[in-house]
Amino acid sequence: MMAVGDDKSFDDEESVDGNRPSSAASAFKVPAPKKPGNPSNSARKPGSVGGPKVGVGMGRLVECVGLLTGVIKPIEDSLPKKYQIMQPQWFTTLDKDLPSAPPMRLLAKASPPPGNRSTVGSPVFGRSSAVGPQAHLHSAATGPRAHLHLAATGSSKEGGAGAVDEDDFIKAFTDVPTVQIYSSRELEETLNKIREILSDDKHDWDQRTNALKKVRSLLVAGAAQYDGFFQHLRLLDGAFKLSAKDLRSQVVREACITVAHLSTVLGNKFDHGAEAIVPTLFNLVPNSAKVMATSGCAAIRFIIRHTHVPRLIPLITSNCTSKSVAVRRRSFEFLDLLLQEWQTHSLERHAAVLVETIKKGIHDADAEARVEARKAYLGLRNHFPSEAETLYNSLEPPYQRSLQTYLKNSGSIASLPQSDRSSSSSQESLK
């Protein structure tokens, strides 16, 4: 609510010095307090200049509210009727609670919106610490408005408000300015300039986001076909890591999109860059900012799908034992994706590590992490049947039963060891 005290913020100086009431107060016969008889007394007393003038302040307040009504009501009229928050019955409440103020209906009609539309409005106040009738009006006005706000801002993304997914990345890959490459030397100069900007976090954040987009523009223009591109790309590893650590979510998002695009276009040729950036991307997973966490996860998924480099496996399995529950859940999810996407020959070197990691996941304290580990077991079985059977036999009976239940529910009974398949079939026949 607007304070009803010092009114020097208004332009009517005569209404402030007490010699003459304001125009609104005069029209509705609101008396103005008089100045004390002793002008030589320098001490301020109630009713002196600068003291609270309730009549003048209330008149000005009501006048301003009437003007606001004329602005807000046309906007509200364009909404469906069930969302209109200015109810006519509020006028009666306001007129009763504020008997010293002029009737609000008169001010609402005195301030018609543009176009001479006939409206009936009521004041809509912002956040206030006032109590009494004004507070009652405030609470009545904010209820429907809050409902409308929630209906308008609801998010349908799985990760919640601010989350991004792989579809967003794919759209952003080519949603960049168009550039043309005329020579290898020009490409090298451009990449050197990009590295200079990204390697210094003192550059303005929008310069860094534009530099990251410029890398994608060069990819779209065919930069990978030029000599020297991969040499200069390797020099950008540190710059990409610094960008993914930035405090600006927009810089982090663009960095994740750029490395995902590089992995998609270059495949296994992006091996060194992927190995350098993946640990930094894992650090984004537990971030409380949804845009950062989901950007990191999406970038890791793109790298797993398109850059099949065995050196990435230890980077993923090491995070399966993280202290962060969110990191462990995502790590087993990434491990399951890796076992689905990669060929067996790319996994053979790290088969023992995969078996041990999945075993730890089946025993994980978090239920969701255990579910993801069971999914990864199915992928392990497809690549290394004997190692998976050995893993199953090493589990305690309760964990074996949980794994059997999961595999049967997923229609993968054939993935059980032979002895368990026969026992399961006999149990089914007895039912």
C-alpha positions as a LaTeX table, in Angstrom:
\begin{tabular}{lrrr}
\hline
Residue & $x$ (\AA) & $y$ (\AA) & $z$ (\AA) \\
\hline
Met1 & 0.00 & 0.00 & 0.00 \\
Met2 & 1.08 & 3.54 & $-0.58$ \\
Ala3 & 2.12 & 5.39 & 2.59 \\
Val4 & $-0.17$ & 8.18 & 3.65 \\
Gly5 & 2.52 & 10.48 & 5.01 \\
Asp6 & 4.96 & 12.73 & 3.23 \\
Asp7 & 3.32 & 13.59 & $-0.10$ \\
Lys8 & 6.22 & 15.56 & $-1.57$ \\
Ser9 & 6.56 & 12.97 & $-4.29$ \\
Phe10 & 3.53 & 14.48 & $-6.00$ \\
Asp11 & 3.66 & 17.61 & $-8.15$ \\
Asp12 & 0.99 & 19.70 & $-6.39$ \\
Glu13 & 3.14 & 21.82 & $-4.08$ \\
Glu14 & 0.23 & 23.85 & $-2.66$ \\
Ser15 & $-1.45$ & 20.71 & $-1.42$ \\
Val16 & 1.76 & 19.80 & 0.41 \\
Asp17 & 2.30 & 23.11 & 2.27 \\
Gly18 & $-1.22$ & 23.02 & 3.71 \\
Asn19 & $-2.46$ & 26.33 & 2.24 \\
Arg20 & $-4.90$ & 24.68 & $-0.10$ \\
Pro21 & $-6.23$ & 21.13 & $-0.35$ \\
Ser22 & $-5.50$ & 19.00 & $-3.43$ \\
Ser23 & $-7.95$ & 18.92 & $-6.32$ \\
Ala24 & $-9.24$ & 15.44 & $-5.44$ \\
Ala25 & $-9.67$ & 16.30 & $-1.77$ \\
Ser26 & $-11.47$ & 19.54 & $-2.66$ \\
Ala27 & $-13.87$ & 17.80 & $-4.98$ \\
Phe28 & $-14.94$ & 15.37 & $-2.30$ \\
Lys29 & $-14.67$ & 17.84 & 0.63 \\
Val30 & $-11.80$ & 16.11 & 2.40 \\
Pro31 & $-10.53$ & 18.57 & 5.05 \\
Ala32 & $-6.83$ & 19.42 & 5.14 \\
Pro33 & $-5.12$ & 19.86 & 8.52 \\
Lys34 & $-4.15$ & 23.43 & 9.37 \\
Lys35 & $-0.72$ & 24.79 & 10.18 \\
Pro36 & $-0.02$ & 25.87 & 13.83 \\
Gly37 & $-0.45$ & 29.56 & 14.66 \\
Asn38 & 3.16 & 30.21 & 15.68 \\
Pro39 & 5.22 & 30.26 & 12.50 \\
Ser40 & 8.44 & 30.98 & 14.35 \\
Asn41 & 8.43 & 27.68 & 16.15 \\
Ser42 & 10.89 & 25.48 & 14.27 \\
Ala43 & 9.86 & 22.25 & 15.98 \\
Arg44 & 7.69 & 20.00 & 13.85 \\
Lys45 & 4.32 & 19.18 & 15.37 \\
Pro46 & 1.54 & 16.90 & 14.22 \\
Gly47 & $-0.13$ & 18.57 & 11.29 \\
Ser48 & 2.87 & 20.80 & 10.46 \\
Val49 & 4.66 & 20.83 & 7.09 \\
Gly50 & 6.01 & 17.35 & 6.37 \\
Gly51 & 3.75 & 15.74 & 8.97 \\
Pro52 & 1.11 & 13.18 & 8.05 \\
Lys53 & $-1.78$ & 14.65 & 6.05 \\
Val54 & $-4.33$ & 11.86 & 6.09 \\
Gly55 & $-6.99$ & 13.62 & 4.04 \\
Val56 & $-4.61$ & 14.79 & 1.30 \\
Gly57 & $-2.78$ & 11.47 & 1.17 \\
Met58 & $-5.95$ & 9.41 & 0.93 \\
Gly59 & $-7.34$ & 11.63 & $-1.78$ \\
Arg60 & $-4.18$ & 11.21 & $-3.83$ \\
Leu61 & $-4.13$ & 7.49 & $-3.18$ \\
Val62 & $-7.69$ & 7.03 & $-4.39$ \\
Glu63 & $-6.97$ & 9.17 & $-7.45$ \\
Cys64 & $-3.95$ & 7.03 & $-8.37$ \\
Val65 & $-5.88$ & 3.81 & $-7.80$ \\
Gly66 & $-8.58$ & 5.00 & $-10.18$ \\
Leu67 & $-5.96$ & 5.64 & $-12.86$ \\
Leu68 & $-4.44$ & 2.18 & $-12.33$ \\
Thr69 & $-7.87$ & 0.65 & $-12.67$ \\
Gly70 & $-8.28$ & 2.21 & $-16.10$ \\
Val71 & $-5.00$ & 0.59 & $-17.20$ \\
Ile72 & $-5.46$ & $-2.87$ & $-15.68$ \\
Lys73 & $-9.14$ & $-3.49$ & $-16.49$ \\
Pro74 & $-8.82$ & $-3.51$ & $-20.34$ \\
Ile75 & $-6.07$ & $-6.12$ & $-20.05$ \\
Glu76 & $-8.21$ & $-8.23$ & $-17.74$ \\
Asp77 & $-11.24$ & $-7.98$ & $-20.04$ \\
Ser78 & $-9.29$ & $-9.77$ & $-22.77$ \\
Leu79 & $-8.96$ & $-12.87$ & $-20.54$ \\
Pro80 & $-11.60$ & $-15.61$ & $-20.19$ \\
Lys81 & $-14.22$ & $-14.63$ & $-17.66$ \\
Lys82 & $-13.20$ & $-17.30$ & $-15.14$ \\
Tyr83 & $-9.75$ & $-15.69$ & $-14.88$ \\
Gln84 & $-11.00$ & $-12.14$ & $-14.30$ \\
Ile85 & $-9.95$ & $-11.11$ & $-10.81$ \\
Met86 & $-11.61$ & $-7.66$ & $-10.38$ \\
Gln87 & $-14.94$ & $-8.46$ & $-8.79$ \\
Pro88 & $-17.69$ & $-5.79$ & $-8.48$ \\
Gln89 & $-18.54$ & $-6.82$ & $-4.92$ \\
Trp90 & $-15.15$ & $-5.52$ & $-3.81$ \\
Phe91 & $-16.40$ & $-1.95$ & $-4.26$ \\
Thr92 & $-18.94$ & $-2.35$ & $-1.48$ \\
Thr93 & $-16.24$ & $-3.73$ & 0.83 \\
Leu94 & $-13.86$ & $-0.90$ & 0.02 \\
Asp95 & $-16.48$ & 1.83 & 0.38 \\
Lys96 & $-17.52$ & 0.42 & 3.74 \\
Asp97 & $-13.96$ & $-0.03$ & 5.04 \\
Leu98 & $-12.71$ & 3.35 & 3.86 \\
Pro99 & $-15.57$ & 5.77 & 4.66 \\
Ser100 & $-13.28$ & 8.80 & 4.39 \\
Ala101 & $-12.47$ & 8.01 & 0.75 \\
Pro102 & $-14.70$ & 8.94 & $-2.21$ \\
Pro103 & $-16.78$ & 6.07 & $-3.63$ \\
Met104 & $-14.52$ & 3.85 & $-5.77$ \\
Arg105 & $-17.22$ & 3.38 & $-8.43$ \\
Leu106 & $-17.00$ & 7.07 & $-9.26$ \\
Leu107 & $-13.24$ & 6.97 & $-9.76$ \\
Ala108 & $-13.45$ & 3.80 & $-11.84$ \\
Lys109 & $-15.99$ & 5.43 & $-14.14$ \\
Ala110 & $-14.03$ & 8.68 & $-14.19$ \\
Ser111 & $-10.99$ & 6.89 & $-15.62$ \\
Pro112 & $-12.24$ & 4.93 & $-18.65$ \\
Pro113 & $-9.65$ & 2.96 & $-20.62$ \\
Pro114 & $-8.64$ & 3.96 & $-24.17$ \\
Gly115 & $-11.43$ & 3.48 & $-26.67$ \\
Asn116 & $-14.19$ & 4.71 & $-24.33$ \\
Arg117 & $-15.01$ & 1.20 & $-23.18$ \\
Ser118 & $-17.46$ & 0.91 & $-20.35$ \\
Thr119 & $-15.72$ & $-0.76$ & $-17.41$ \\
Val120 & $-16.24$ & $-1.42$ & $-13.77$ \\
Gly121 & $-12.93$ & $-1.77$ & $-11.97$ \\
Ser122 & $-11.43$ & $-2.13$ & $-8.55$ \\
Pro123 & $-7.96$ & $-1.46$ & $-7.27$ \\
Val124 & $-5.37$ & $-4.18$ & $-7.42$ \\
Phe125 & $-2.62$ & $-3.71$ & $-4.88$ \\
Gly126 & 0.86 & $-5.15$ & $-4.88$ \\
Arg127 & 2.57 & $-6.83$ & $-1.96$ \\
Ser128 & 1.99 & $-4.91$ & 1.26 \\
Ser129 & 2.55 & $-5.19$ & 4.96 \\
Ala130 & $-0.64$ & $-3.25$ & 5.71 \\
Val131 & $-3.24$ & $-4.64$ & 8.05 \\
Gly132 & $-6.96$ & $-4.02$ & 8.35 \\
Pro133 & $-9.34$ & $-3.38$ & 5.41 \\
Gln134 & $-6.50$ & $-2.83$ & 2.94 \\
Ala135 & $-4.96$ & $-6.18$ & 3.85 \\
His136 & $-8.36$ & $-7.85$ & 3.37 \\
Leu137 & $-8.62$ & $-6.40$ & $-0.13$ \\
His138 & $-5.06$ & $-7.46$ & $-0.92$ \\
Ser139 & $-5.70$ & $-11.07$ & 0.04 \\
Ala140 & $-8.90$ & $-11.16$ & $-2.01$ \\
Ala141 & $-7.14$ & $-9.80$ & $-5.06$ \\
Thr142 & $-4.14$ & $-12.10$ & $-4.99$ \\
Gly143 & $-6.03$ & $-15.41$ & $-4.67$ \\
Pro144 & $-7.38$ & $-15.75$ & $-8.24$ \\
Arg145 & $-4.30$ & $-14.05$ & $-9.61$ \\
Ala146 & $-2.07$ & $-16.65$ & $-8.01$ \\
His147 & $-4.21$ & $-19.42$ & $-9.57$ \\
Leu148 & $-3.88$ & $-17.79$ & $-12.98$ \\
His149 & $-0.12$ & $-17.44$ & $-12.58$ \\
Leu150 & 0.30 & $-21.12$ & $-11.76$ \\
Ala151 & $-1.83$ & $-22.16$ & $-14.72$ \\
Ala152 & 0.21 & $-19.99$ & $-17.08$ \\
Thr153 & 3.68 & $-21.03$ & $-15.90$ \\
Gly154 & 3.27 & $-24.79$ & $-15.62$ \\
Ser155 & 6.08 & $-26.78$ & $-17.19$ \\
Ser156 & 5.65 & $-30.02$ & $-19.10$ \\
Lys157 & 9.34 & $-30.94$ & $-19.16$ \\
Glu158 & 10.33 & $-34.04$ & $-17.22$ \\
Gly159 & 13.13 & $-32.26$ & $-15.37$ \\
Gly160 & 10.91 & $-29.37$ & $-14.29$ \\
Ala161 & 11.19 & $-25.68$ & $-14.93$ \\
Gly162 & 14.39 & $-24.71$ & $-16.74$ \\
Ala163 & 15.28 & $-28.27$ & $-17.75$ \\
Val164 & 16.59 & $-29.04$ & $-21.24$ \\
Asp165 & 16.62 & $-32.33$ & $-23.12$ \\
Glu166 & 18.21 & $-33.87$ & $-26.18$ \\
Asp167 & 15.56 & $-32.47$ & $-28.51$ \\
Asp168 & 16.50 & $-28.98$ & $-27.37$ \\
Phe169 & 20.14 & $-29.78$ & $-28.12$ \\
Ile170 & 19.37 & $-31.04$ & $-31.62$ \\
Lys171 & 17.44 & $-27.86$ & $-32.43$ \\
Ala172 & 20.27 & $-25.71$ & $-31.08$ \\
Phe173 & 22.96 & $-27.54$ & $-33.11$ \\
Thr174 & 22.07 & $-25.66$ & $-36.28$ \\
Asp175 & 20.28 & $-22.65$ & $-34.79$ \\
Val176 & 23.40 & $-20.54$ & $-35.22$ \\
Pro177 & 24.54 & $-17.69$ & $-37.50$ \\
Thr178 & 25.61 & $-18.74$ & $-40.98$ \\
Val179 & 29.30 & $-18.39$ & $-41.78$ \\
Gln180 & 31.47 & $-19.16$ & $-44.80$ \\
Ile181 & 35.01 & $-20.52$ & $-44.72$ \\
Tyr182 & 37.21 & $-19.30$ & $-47.57$ \\
Ser183 & 40.59 & $-20.75$ & $-46.58$ \\
Ser184 & 42.38 & $-22.83$ & $-43.97$ \\
Arg185 & 44.21 & $-19.73$ & $-42.76$ \\
Glu186 & 40.97 & $-17.88$ & $-42.14$ \\
Leu187 & 39.64 & $-20.89$ & $-40.22$ \\
Glu188 & 42.75 & $-20.99$ & $-38.04$ \\
Glu189 & 42.48 & $-17.28$ & $-37.26$ \\
Thr190 & 38.84 & $-17.69$ & $-36.32$ \\
Leu191 & 39.55 & $-20.64$ & $-34.03$ \\
Asn192 & 42.41 & $-18.75$ & $-32.37$ \\
Lys193 & 40.08 & $-15.83$ & $-31.69$ \\
Ile194 & 37.47 & $-18.20$ & $-30.23$ \\
Arg195 & 40.08 & $-19.78$ & $-27.97$ \\
Glu196 & 41.23 & $-16.36$ & $-26.78$ \\
Ile197 & 37.69 & $-15.39$ & $-25.75$ \\
Leu198 & 36.76 & $-18.69$ & $-24.12$ \\
Ser199 & 40.03 & $-19.01$ & $-22.22$ \\
Asp200 & 39.45 & $-15.74$ & $-20.35$ \\
Asp201 & 36.38 & $-15.66$ & $-18.12$ \\
Lys202 & 36.78 & $-11.89$ & $-17.77$ \\
His203 & 35.22 & $-11.51$ & $-21.20$ \\
Asp204 & 31.55 & $-10.61$ & $-21.13$ \\
Trp205 & 29.30 & $-13.66$ & $-20.90$ \\
Asp206 & 27.46 & $-12.90$ & $-24.14$ \\
Gln207 & 30.80 & $-12.78$ & $-25.98$ \\
Arg208 & 31.57 & $-16.26$ & $-24.68$ \\
Thr209 & 28.18 & $-17.65$ & $-25.66$ \\
Asn210 & 28.60 & $-16.17$ & $-29.15$ \\
Ala211 & 32.06 & $-17.76$ & $-29.40$ \\
Leu212 & 30.61 & $-21.17$ & $-28.53$ \\
Lys213 & 27.90 & $-20.72$ & $-31.15$ \\
Lys214 & 30.62 & $-19.75$ & $-33.64$ \\
Val215 & 32.21 & $-23.19$ & $-33.17$ \\
Arg216 & 28.92 & $-24.79$ & $-34.19$ \\
Ser217 & 28.63 & $-22.39$ & $-37.13$ \\
Leu218 & 32.04 & $-23.55$ & $-38.34$ \\
Leu219 & 31.00 & $-27.19$ & $-38.01$ \\
Val220 & 27.88 & $-26.55$ & $-40.07$ \\
Ala221 & 30.04 & $-24.79$ & $-42.66$ \\
Gly222 & 32.28 & $-27.87$ & $-43.00$ \\
Ala223 & 35.27 & $-26.91$ & $-40.86$ \\
Ala224 & 36.08 & $-30.59$ & $-40.21$ \\
Gln225 & 37.11 & $-30.96$ & $-43.85$ \\
Tyr226 & 39.97 & $-28.48$ & $-43.55$ \\
Asp227 & 43.56 & $-29.28$ & $-42.66$ \\
Gly228 & 44.55 & $-28.20$ & $-39.19$ \\
Phe229 & 41.04 & $-28.18$ & $-37.78$ \\
Phe230 & 41.58 & $-31.10$ & $-35.38$ \\
Gln231 & 44.87 & $-29.66$ & $-34.19$ \\
His232 & 43.20 & $-26.38$ & $-33.26$ \\
Leu233 & 40.19 & $-28.20$ & $-31.83$ \\
Arg234 & 42.46 & $-30.01$ & $-29.39$ \\
Leu235 & 43.74 & $-26.64$ & $-28.20$ \\
Leu236 & 40.14 & $-25.74$ & $-27.28$ \\
Asp237 & 39.81 & $-28.53$ & $-24.67$ \\
Gly238 & 40.75 & $-26.24$ & $-21.79$ \\
Ala239 & 38.45 & $-23.49$ & $-23.04$ \\
Phe240 & 35.49 & $-25.88$ & $-23.20$ \\
Lys241 & 36.17 & $-27.09$ & $-19.65$ \\
Leu242 & 36.34 & $-23.51$ & $-18.37$ \\
Ser243 & 33.06 & $-22.69$ & $-20.09$ \\
Ala244 & 31.34 & $-25.75$ & $-18.58$ \\
Lys245 & 32.45 & $-24.56$ & $-15.12$ \\
Asp246 & 31.10 & $-21.05$ & $-15.63$ \\
Leu247 & 28.68 & $-19.57$ & $-13.12$ \\
Arg248 & 26.42 & $-18.33$ & $-15.92$ \\
Ser249 & 23.90 & $-21.02$ & $-16.80$ \\
Gln250 & 23.64 & $-19.73$ & $-20.37$ \\
Val251 & 27.40 & $-20.18$ & $-20.90$ \\
Val252 & 27.25 & $-23.70$ & $-19.42$ \\
Arg253 & 24.30 & $-24.60$ & $-21.62$ \\
Glu254 & 26.03 & $-23.40$ & $-24.79$ \\
Ala255 & 29.23 & $-25.25$ & $-23.84$ \\
Cys256 & 27.31 & $-28.51$ & $-23.36$ \\
Ile257 & 25.47 & $-28.07$ & $-26.65$ \\
Thr258 & 28.74 & $-27.37$ & $-28.48$ \\
Val259 & 30.60 & $-30.45$ & $-27.19$ \\
Ala260 & 27.53 & $-32.58$ & $-27.91$ \\
His261 & 27.49 & $-31.25$ & $-31.48$ \\
Leu262 & 31.21 & $-31.94$ & $-31.87$ \\
Ser263 & 30.66 & $-35.54$ & $-30.72$ \\
Thr264 & 27.71 & $-35.98$ & $-33.08$ \\
Val265 & 29.59 & $-34.67$ & $-36.12$ \\
Leu266 & 33.09 & $-36.01$ & $-35.44$ \\
Gly267 & 32.26 & $-39.35$ & $-33.78$ \\
Asn268 & 35.37 & $-41.17$ & $-32.53$ \\
Lys269 & 37.58 & $-38.34$ & $-33.82$ \\
Phe270 & 36.36 & $-36.34$ & $-30.85$ \\
Asp271 & 37.98 & $-38.88$ & $-28.50$ \\
His272 & 40.46 & $-36.53$ & $-26.84$ \\
Gly273 & 37.92 & $-33.74$ & $-26.38$ \\
Ala274 & 35.34 & $-36.16$ & $-24.94$ \\
Glu275 & 37.82 & $-37.60$ & $-22.47$ \\
Ala276 & 38.76 & $-34.09$ & $-21.34$ \\
Ile277 & 35.22 & $-32.74$ & $-20.90$ \\
Val278 & 33.32 & $-35.73$ & $-19.40$ \\
Pro279 & 34.61 & $-35.29$ & $-15.80$ \\
Thr280 & 33.50 & $-31.65$ & $-15.88$ \\
Leu281 & 30.09 & $-32.68$ & $-17.22$ \\
Phe282 & 29.66 & $-35.13$ & $-14.34$ \\
Asn283 & 30.25 & $-32.26$ & $-11.92$ \\
Leu284 & 27.13 & $-30.59$ & $-13.35$ \\
Val285 & 24.84 & $-33.54$ & $-12.59$ \\
Pro286 & 24.13 & $-32.69$ & $-8.91$ \\
Asn287 & 23.82 & $-28.96$ & $-9.62$ \\
Ser288 & 20.67 & $-27.44$ & $-8.12$ \\
Ala289 & 20.14 & $-25.32$ & $-11.25$ \\
Lys290 & 18.05 & $-27.53$ & $-13.55$ \\
Val291 & 19.40 & $-26.00$ & $-16.74$ \\
Met292 & 22.97 & $-26.85$ & $-15.73$ \\
Ala293 & 22.25 & $-30.36$ & $-14.44$ \\
Thr294 & 20.14 & $-31.40$ & $-17.43$ \\
Ser295 & 22.57 & $-29.83$ & $-19.90$ \\
Gly296 & 25.43 & $-31.87$ & $-18.45$ \\
Cys297 & 23.38 & $-35.09$ & $-18.60$ \\
Ala298 & 22.27 & $-34.48$ & $-22.19$ \\
Ala299 & 25.86 & $-33.80$ & $-23.30$ \\
Ile300 & 27.08 & $-37.05$ & $-21.70$ \\
Arg301 & 24.36 & $-39.02$ & $-23.49$ \\
Phe302 & 25.38 & $-37.57$ & $-26.87$ \\
Ile303 & 29.03 & $-38.42$ & $-26.21$ \\
Ile304 & 28.17 & $-42.00$ & $-25.20$ \\
Arg305 & 26.07 & $-42.49$ & $-28.34$ \\
His306 & 28.55 & $-41.07$ & $-30.85$ \\
Thr307 & 32.08 & $-41.30$ & $-29.40$ \\
His308 & 32.85 & $-44.93$ & $-28.57$ \\
Val309 & 36.24 & $-44.63$ & $-26.90$ \\
Pro310 & 37.19 & $-47.24$ & $-24.27$ \\
Arg311 & 38.95 & $-44.59$ & $-22.16$ \\
Leu312 & 35.51 & $-43.17$ & $-21.31$ \\
Ile313 & 34.43 & $-46.34$ & $-19.46$ \\
Pro314 & 36.51 & $-45.73$ & $-16.28$ \\
Leu315 & 35.25 & $-42.14$ & $-16.19$ \\
Ile316 & 31.68 & $-43.44$ & $-16.00$ \\
Thr317 & 32.23 & $-46.41$ & $-13.67$ \\
Ser318 & 34.18 & $-44.28$ & $-11.17$ \\
Asn319 & 31.11 & $-42.07$ & $-10.71$ \\
Cys320 & 28.93 & $-45.10$ & $-9.94$ \\
Thr321 & 30.40 & $-45.03$ & $-6.42$ \\
Ser322 & 29.95 & $-41.28$ & $-5.90$ \\
Lys323 & 28.70 & $-39.99$ & $-2.56$ \\
Ser324 & 25.99 & $-38.12$ & $-4.43$ \\
Val325 & 22.85 & $-40.18$ & $-4.94$ \\
Ala326 & 21.93 & $-38.16$ & $-8.06$ \\
Val327 & 25.35 & $-38.88$ & $-9.60$ \\
Arg328 & 25.10 & $-42.62$ & $-8.88$ \\
Arg329 & 21.64 & $-42.84$ & $-10.41$ \\
Arg330 & 22.73 & $-41.04$ & $-13.56$ \\
Ser331 & 25.99 & $-43.01$ & $-13.80$ \\
Phe332 & 24.19 & $-46.37$ & $-13.88$ \\
Glu333 & 21.77 & $-44.91$ & $-16.40$ \\
Phe334 & 24.74 & $-43.86$ & $-18.58$ \\
Leu335 & 26.32 & $-47.30$ & $-18.12$ \\
Asp336 & 23.12 & $-48.96$ & $-19.33$ \\
Leu337 & 23.08 & $-46.66$ & $-22.38$ \\
Leu338 & 26.72 & $-47.46$ & $-23.10$ \\
Leu339 & 26.06 & $-51.21$ & $-23.00$ \\
Gln340 & 23.17 & $-50.73$ & $-25.43$ \\
Glu341 & 25.04 & $-48.53$ & $-27.92$ \\
Trp342 & 28.61 & $-49.85$ & $-28.01$ \\
Gln343 & 30.03 & $-52.89$ & $-29.74$ \\
Thr344 & 31.49 & $-55.71$ & $-27.69$ \\
His345 & 35.06 & $-55.18$ & $-28.94$ \\
Ser346 & 35.03 & $-51.65$ & $-27.46$ \\
Leu347 & 34.10 & $-53.07$ & $-24.05$ \\
Glu348 & 36.34 & $-56.12$ & $-23.77$ \\
Arg349 & 39.26 & $-54.30$ & $-22.15$ \\
His350 & 37.07 & $-53.16$ & $-19.26$ \\
Ala351 & 34.79 & $-56.20$ & $-18.84$ \\
Ala352 & 35.98 & $-56.89$ & $-15.29$ \\
Val353 & 35.40 & $-53.27$ & $-14.26$ \\
Leu354 & 31.89 & $-53.36$ & $-15.72$ \\
Val355 & 31.03 & $-56.57$ & $-13.82$ \\
Glu356 & 32.28 & $-55.21$ & $-10.50$ \\
Thr357 & 30.52 & $-51.88$ & $-10.98$ \\
Ile358 & 27.16 & $-53.47$ & $-11.79$ \\
Lys359 & 27.49 & $-55.76$ & $-8.76$ \\
Lys360 & 27.98 & $-52.72$ & $-6.53$ \\
Gly361 & 24.98 & $-51.10$ & $-8.16$ \\
Ile362 & 22.74 & $-54.07$ & $-7.40$ \\
His363 & 23.74 & $-53.64$ & $-3.74$ \\
Asp364 & 23.37 & $-49.83$ & $-3.79$ \\
Ala365 & 21.55 & $-48.20$ & $-0.88$ \\
Asp366 & 19.36 & $-46.17$ & $-3.27$ \\
Ala367 & 16.39 & $-47.97$ & $-4.83$ \\
Glu368 & 16.51 & $-46.06$ & $-8.12$ \\
Ala369 & 20.23 & $-46.73$ & $-8.49$ \\
Arg370 & 19.55 & $-50.46$ & $-7.99$ \\
Val371 & 16.90 & $-50.38$ & $-10.73$ \\
Glu372 & 19.35 & $-48.76$ & $-13.17$ \\
Ala373 & 22.03 & $-51.31$ & $-12.22$ \\
Arg374 & 19.64 & $-54.18$ & $-12.99$ \\
Lys375 & 19.04 & $-52.65$ & $-16.42$ \\
Ala376 & 22.79 & $-52.51$ & $-16.94$ \\
Tyr377 & 23.04 & $-56.19$ & $-15.95$ \\
Leu378 & 20.80 & $-57.06$ & $-18.88$ \\
Gly379 & 23.13 & $-55.18$ & $-21.24$ \\
Leu380 & 26.15 & $-56.87$ & $-19.70$ \\
Arg381 & 24.50 & $-60.27$ & $-20.27$ \\
Asn382 & 24.13 & $-59.49$ & $-23.98$ \\
His383 & 27.86 & $-58.75$ & $-24.34$ \\
Phe384 & 29.44 & $-61.13$ & $-21.80$ \\
Pro385 & 27.06 & $-64.00$ & $-20.92$ \\
Ser386 & 29.51 & $-66.05$ & $-18.86$ \\
Glu387 & 30.71 & $-63.05$ & $-16.81$ \\
Ala388 & 27.08 & $-62.06$ & $-16.17$ \\
Glu389 & 26.21 & $-65.58$ & $-14.99$ \\
Thr390 & 29.19 & $-65.56$ & $-12.63$ \\
Leu391 & 28.00 & $-62.24$ & $-11.28$ \\
Tyr392 & 24.49 & $-63.60$ & $-10.73$ \\
Asn393 & 25.74 & $-66.66$ & $-8.86$ \\
Ser394 & 27.83 & $-64.45$ & $-6.57$ \\
Leu395 & 24.77 & $-62.53$ & $-5.37$ \\
Glu396 & 22.97 & $-63.30$ & $-2.11$ \\
Pro397 & 19.55 & $-65.00$ & $-2.55$ \\
Pro398 & 17.49 & $-61.84$ & $-1.85$ \\
Tyr399 & 19.37 & $-59.94$ & $-4.57$ \\
Gln400 & 19.04 & $-62.89$ & $-6.94$ \\
Arg401 & 15.29 & $-62.91$ & $-6.42$ \\
Ser402 & 15.08 & $-59.15$ & $-7.03$ \\
Leu403 & 17.06 & $-59.55$ & $-10.25$ \\
Gln404 & 14.85 & $-62.47$ & $-11.34$ \\
Thr405 & 11.72 & $-60.43$ & $-10.70$ \\
Tyr406 & 13.04 & $-57.51$ & $-12.71$ \\
Leu407 & 14.09 & $-59.66$ & $-15.66$ \\
Lys408 & 10.74 & $-61.50$ & $-15.74$ \\
Asn409 & 8.80 & $-58.25$ & $-15.58$ \\
Ser410 & 10.85 & $-56.88$ & $-18.45$ \\
Gly411 & 10.28 & $-60.03$ & $-20.54$ \\
Ser412 & 13.92 & $-61.10$ & $-20.34$ \\
Ile413 & 13.58 & $-64.52$ & $-18.71$ \\
Ala414 & 16.06 & $-65.88$ & $-21.27$ \\
Ser415 & 18.75 & $-63.72$ & $-19.65$ \\
Leu416 & 18.64 & $-65.76$ & $-16.44$ \\
Pro417 & 21.17 & $-68.55$ & $-15.89$ \\
Gln418 & 19.94 & $-71.95$ & $-17.11$ \\
Ser419 & 19.34 & $-73.36$ & $-13.61$ \\
Asp420 & 17.20 & $-70.37$ & $-12.62$ \\
Arg421 & 15.20 & $-70.52$ & $-15.85$ \\
Ser422 & 14.26 & $-74.13$ & $-15.15$ \\
Ser423 & 13.33 & $-73.39$ & $-11.52$ \\
Ser424 & 11.26 & $-70.41$ & $-12.60$ \\
Ser425 & 9.42 & $-72.51$ & $-15.19$ \\
Ser426 & 8.65 & $-75.22$ & $-12.61$ \\
Gln427 & 7.35 & $-72.62$ & $-10.19$ \\
Glu428 & 5.07 & $-71.19$ & $-12.89$ \\
Ser429 & 3.67 & $-74.67$ & $-13.66$ \\
Leu430 & 2.81 & $-75.21$ & $-10.00$ \\
Lys431 & 0.71 & $-72.03$ & $-9.84$ \\
\hline
\end{tabular}
